[in-house]
Amino acid sequence: QVQLQESGPGLVKPSQSLFLTCTVSGGSITTAYYRSWIRQSPGKGLEWMGVIAYSGSTYYNPSLKSRTSISRDTSKNQFTLQLSSVTPEDTAMYYCARQNSYGMAPVYWGQGTQVTVSS
């Protein structure tokens, strides 16, 4: 059974970096599929932030590319999100998800983790 679980701090100060981890169970992150970070700000729709392929290749939303980095720890079957120079506009529910192919809608989602940017 595929499961994804986000973890990280719930509160980040403006100008700092946000770090979130997604722990994956039910399959190795190196053998197949694509895994994304997606967020939803209050009152807004879902925003795709970026994806890491099973090969380790990464692709980012152009609007966030300059501040976003996705990496992985294959020994722990985890992938991580780093978002730098955060502002209150980065306050959102952050989700990790798995897609069967690049560009397709996610099939599996984590439960999400709330991140608030505030001093």
PyMOL commands that set and color helices and strands:
alter all, ss='L'
color gray80, all
select helices_A, chain A and resi 65-67+88-90
alter helices_A, ss='H'
color red, helices_A
select strands_A, chain A and resi 3-7+11-12+18-25+34-40+46-53+58-60+68-73+78-83+92-99+108-109+113-117
alter strands_A, ss='S'
color yellow, strands_A
deselect
rebuild
show_as cartoon
